Amino acid sequence: MKTNIIPAIRLTIVTLVFFGVVYPALVWAVAQLAPNAGQGEVVITHGKKYYANIGQTFTEDRFFNGRPSAVGYNAAGSGGSNKGPSNPEYLAMVRARIDTFLVHNPGVTKKDIPVELVTASGSGLDPDISPEAARIQVNRIASVRKIPVEQIRQLIDANTEKPLFGLFGPAKVNVLSLNMALEN
């Protein structure tokens, strides 16, 4: 029995050192190579600090709406809701989001609403929406801001990030960047 305990203790010590010291130090070192030393992309506008890689809440009709968050856009508590599509509470929440969207976007039908505008992402912090999700909001924003629809569409096109090498990932629009461009 004594011979089995020694290797187990050694393995425990090696594992603790590796996962408690070596691995975190390695991740930290790699993060230092990232833009802004892995702290995220900080954007300051009108004296207010935002993180471009974390979703923000925009509820005014003059702004593009981003993806809903299951965690209130709190980066410290990132996560989804853990409620499946058959959960009555979750279905009621999605229906309420659809109804709210339809009230604020007259002329849009329920079937035309992109799914990311009424469902939260797995992290609850997704800062991006699809170009289609941005385009469906154009008429509302043009009406509120008294800006030609075509000008807003050009703004969306200018702020659309294409797939990597034209192949990997979907086209996407960062909602914060788009709203900042809209303000300017």
The 8 nearest C-alpha neighbors of each residue, nearest first, counted from 0:
[[1, 3, 2, 4, 5, 6, 7, 8],
 [0, 2, 4, 3, 5, 6, 7, 8],
 [1, 3, 0, 4, 5, 6, 7, 8],
 [4, 2, 0, 1, 5, 6, 7, 8],
 [3, 5, 7, 1, 2, 6, 8, 0],
 [4, 6, 8, 7, 3, 2, 9, 1],
 [7, 5, 9, 8, 4, 3, 10, 2],
 [8, 6, 4, 10, 5, 9, 11, 3],
 [7, 9, 11, 5, 10, 6, 4, 12],
 [10, 8, 6, 12, 11, 7, 13, 5],
 [9, 11, 7, 13, 8, 12, 14, 6],
 [10, 12, 8, 14, 9, 13, 15, 7],
 [13, 11, 15, 9, 14, 10, 16, 8],
 [14, 12, 10, 16, 15, 11, 17, 9],
 [15, 13, 17, 11, 12, 16, 18, 10],
 [16, 14, 12, 19, 18, 13, 17, 11],
 [15, 17, 13, 19, 20, 14, 18, 12],
 [16, 18, 21, 14, 15, 20, 19, 22],
 [19, 17, 22, 15, 16, 20, 14, 21],
 [18, 20, 16, 15, 17, 21, 23, 22],
 [21, 19, 16, 17, 23, 22, 18, 24],
 [22, 20, 17, 24, 23, 25, 18, 19],
 [21, 23, 25, 18, 24, 20, 17, 26],
 [24, 22, 26, 25, 20, 21, 27, 19],
 [25, 23, 27, 21, 22, 26, 20, 28],
 [24, 26, 22, 28, 23, 27, 21, 29],
 [27, 25, 23, 29, 28, 24, 30, 22],
 [26, 28, 30, 24, 25, 29, 23, 31],
 [29, 27, 25, 31, 30, 26, 24, 32],
 [28, 30, 26, 31, 32, 27, 25, 33],
 [31, 29, 37, 27, 33, 32, 28, 36],
 [32, 30, 36, 28, 29, 33, 37, 27],
 [33, 31, 30, 29, 36, 34, 28, 37],
 [32, 34, 37, 30, 36, 31, 35, 29],
 [33, 35, 36, 37, 32, 40, 39, 31],
 [34, 36, 37, 38, 39, 33, 40, 31],
 [37, 35, 31, 33, 34, 38, 30, 32],
 [36, 38, 30, 33, 35, 39, 31, 34],
 [39, 37, 36, 35, 40, 34, 41, 30],
 [40, 38, 37, 41, 35, 50, 52, 34],
 [39, 41, 51, 50, 52, 42, 35, 38],
 [42, 40, 50, 49, 39, 51, 43, 48],
 [41, 43, 49, 48, 50, 51, 44, 40],
 [44, 42, 48, 47, 46, 49, 41, 45],
 [43, 45, 46, 47, 42, 48, 179, 49],
 [44, 46, 47, 43, 48, 179, 42, 182],
 [45, 47, 44, 43, 48, 42, 49, 41],
 [46, 48, 44, 43, 45, 49, 42, 41],
 [47, 49, 43, 42, 44, 46, 41, 50],
 [50, 48, 42, 41, 43, 51, 47, 44],
 [49, 51, 41, 52, 40, 53, 42, 39],
 [50, 52, 40, 53, 49, 41, 175, 42],
 [51, 53, 50, 126, 40, 39, 54, 125],
 [54, 52, 126, 124, 50, 51, 125, 55],
 [126, 55, 53, 124, 125, 72, 52, 56],
 [56, 54, 72, 57, 53, 126, 175, 65],
 [55, 57, 58, 54, 65, 72, 64, 67],
 [58, 56, 64, 59, 62, 55, 63, 65],
 [57, 59, 56, 60, 64, 62, 63, 61],
 [58, 60, 61, 62, 57, 64, 63, 56],
 [59, 61, 62, 58, 140, 139, 143, 103],
 [60, 62, 140, 59, 143, 144, 63, 139],
 [63, 61, 60, 59, 178, 64, 57, 140],
 [62, 64, 178, 65, 174, 136, 133, 57],
 [65, 63, 57, 62, 58, 66, 174, 56],
 [66, 64, 174, 67, 128, 63, 116, 57],
 [65, 67, 116, 115, 119, 68, 125, 128],
 [68, 66, 119, 118, 65, 117, 116, 69],
 [67, 69, 123, 119, 71, 70, 72, 124],
 [68, 70, 123, 80, 79, 119, 71, 67],
 [71, 69, 68, 72, 123, 73, 77, 76],
 [70, 72, 68, 73, 69, 123, 67, 56],
 [73, 71, 70, 124, 68, 74, 54, 55],
 [74, 72, 71, 75, 76, 70, 77, 124],
 [75, 73, 77, 76, 72, 124, 53, 70],
 [74, 76, 73, 77, 72, 70, 78, 124],
 [77, 75, 74, 73, 78, 70, 72, 123],
 [76, 78, 122, 74, 75, 123, 70, 73],
 [79, 77, 122, 123, 121, 76, 70, 80],
 [78, 80, 121, 122, 69, 123, 81, 120],
 [79, 81, 82, 69, 78, 70, 121, 119],
 [82, 80, 79, 83, 78, 121, 69, 89],
 [83, 81, 80, 86, 89, 84, 85, 88],
 [82, 84, 85, 86, 81, 89, 80, 90],
 [83, 85, 86, 90, 82, 89, 87, 88],
 [84, 86, 83, 87, 90, 89, 82, 88],
 [85, 87, 89, 83, 88, 84, 82, 90],
 [88, 86, 90, 89, 91, 85, 84, 92],
 [89, 87, 91, 90, 86, 92, 82, 93],
 [88, 90, 92, 86, 91, 87, 82, 93],
 [91, 89, 87, 93, 92, 88, 94, 86],
 [90, 92, 94, 88, 89, 93, 95, 87],
 [93, 91, 89, 95, 90, 94, 96, 88],
 [92, 94, 96, 90, 95, 91, 117, 97],
 [95, 93, 97, 91, 96, 92, 90, 98],
 [94, 96, 98, 92, 93, 97, 99, 91],
 [95, 97, 93, 99, 94, 98, 117, 100],
 [98, 96, 94, 100, 95, 99, 101, 93],
 [99, 97, 95, 101, 100, 96, 94, 102],
 [100, 98, 96, 102, 97, 101, 95, 103],
 [99, 101, 97, 103, 98, 102, 104, 96],
 [100, 102, 104, 98, 99, 103, 105, 97],
 [103, 101, 99, 100, 104, 105, 98, 97],
 [102, 104, 100, 101, 105, 99, 60, 139],
 [105, 103, 101, 102, 139, 100, 107, 106],
 [106, 104, 107, 101, 102, 103, 139, 108],
 [105, 107, 104, 108, 101, 138, 102, 139],
 [108, 106, 105, 104, 101, 111, 109, 112],
 [107, 109, 111, 110, 106, 112, 101, 105],
 [108, 110, 111, 112, 107, 97, 101, 98],
 [109, 111, 108, 112, 113, 107, 114, 97],
 [110, 112, 108, 109, 113, 107, 135, 114],
 [113, 111, 110, 109, 114, 108, 116, 132],
 [114, 112, 115, 132, 116, 111, 131, 117],
 [113, 115, 116, 117, 118, 112, 132, 111],
 [116, 114, 118, 117, 113, 66, 119, 128],
 [115, 117, 66, 114, 113, 118, 67, 65],
 [116, 118, 115, 96, 114, 93, 97, 67],
 [119, 117, 115, 116, 67, 114, 93, 120],
 [120, 118, 67, 68, 123, 69, 66, 121],
 [121, 119, 123, 122, 125, 79, 118, 124],
 [120, 122, 79, 123, 78, 119, 80, 124],
 [123, 121, 78, 77, 124, 120, 79, 125],
 [122, 124, 68, 120, 69, 78, 79, 121],
 [125, 123, 54, 122, 53, 72, 126, 68],
 [124, 126, 54, 127, 123, 53, 120, 66],
 [54, 127, 125, 53, 173, 52, 174, 124],
 [128, 126, 173, 172, 125, 174, 171, 129],
 [127, 129, 172, 171, 132, 65, 130, 173],
 [128, 130, 171, 132, 131, 172, 170, 133],
 [129, 131, 133, 132, 171, 172, 134, 128],
 [132, 130, 134, 129, 133, 135, 113, 128],
 [133, 131, 129, 130, 135, 134, 113, 128],
 [132, 134, 130, 131, 135, 136, 129, 63],
 [135, 133, 131, 137, 136, 132, 130, 152],
 [134, 136, 132, 133, 137, 131, 138, 112],
 [137, 135, 134, 133, 139, 138, 140, 63],
 [138, 136, 134, 140, 139, 135, 141, 148],
 [137, 139, 141, 140, 136, 142, 148, 135],
 [140, 138, 142, 137, 141, 136, 104, 143],
 [139, 141, 61, 143, 137, 142, 138, 144],
 [142, 140, 146, 138, 144, 145, 148, 139],
 [141, 143, 145, 139, 140, 144, 138, 146],
 [144, 142, 140, 141, 145, 61, 139, 60],
 [143, 145, 141, 146, 142, 140, 61, 139],
 [144, 146, 142, 141, 143, 147, 140, 148],
 [147, 145, 141, 144, 148, 150, 142, 151],
 [148, 146, 150, 149, 141, 145, 151, 142],
 [149, 147, 151, 150, 141, 152, 146, 137],
 [148, 150, 152, 151, 147, 153, 146, 154],
 [151, 149, 153, 147, 152, 148, 154, 146],
 [150, 152, 154, 148, 153, 149, 155, 137],
 [153, 151, 149, 155, 154, 150, 156, 148],
 [154, 152, 156, 150, 151, 155, 157, 149],
 [153, 155, 151, 157, 152, 156, 158, 150],
 [154, 156, 152, 158, 153, 157, 159, 151],
 [155, 157, 153, 159, 154, 158, 152, 130],
 [156, 158, 154, 155, 159, 153, 160, 152],
 [159, 157, 155, 156, 172, 177, 154, 160],
 [160, 158, 172, 156, 171, 157, 155, 161],
 [159, 161, 171, 170, 172, 158, 162, 173],
 [160, 162, 170, 159, 163, 165, 171, 169],
 [163, 161, 165, 168, 170, 167, 169, 166],
 [164, 162, 167, 165, 166, 161, 168, 169],
 [165, 163, 166, 162, 167, 161, 168, 169],
 [164, 166, 162, 163, 167, 161, 168, 170],
 [167, 165, 164, 162, 163, 168, 169, 161],
 [166, 168, 163, 162, 165, 164, 169, 161],
 [169, 167, 162, 163, 166, 170, 161, 165],
 [168, 170, 162, 171, 167, 161, 129, 166],
 [169, 171, 161, 162, 160, 129, 159, 168],
 [172, 170, 129, 160, 159, 128, 130, 127],
 [171, 173, 159, 127, 128, 129, 174, 130],
 [172, 174, 127, 176, 175, 126, 177, 128],
 [175, 173, 177, 176, 127, 65, 172, 178],
 [174, 176, 178, 177, 173, 179, 51, 55],
 [177, 175, 179, 173, 174, 178, 180, 51],
 [178, 176, 174, 180, 175, 179, 181, 158],
 [177, 179, 181, 175, 180, 176, 62, 174],
 [178, 180, 182, 176, 181, 177, 175, 183],
 [181, 179, 177, 183, 178, 182, 176, 154],
 [180, 182, 178, 179, 183, 177, 154, 151],
 [183, 181, 179, 180, 178, 177, 62, 61],
 [182, 180, 181, 179, 178, 177, 44, 176]]
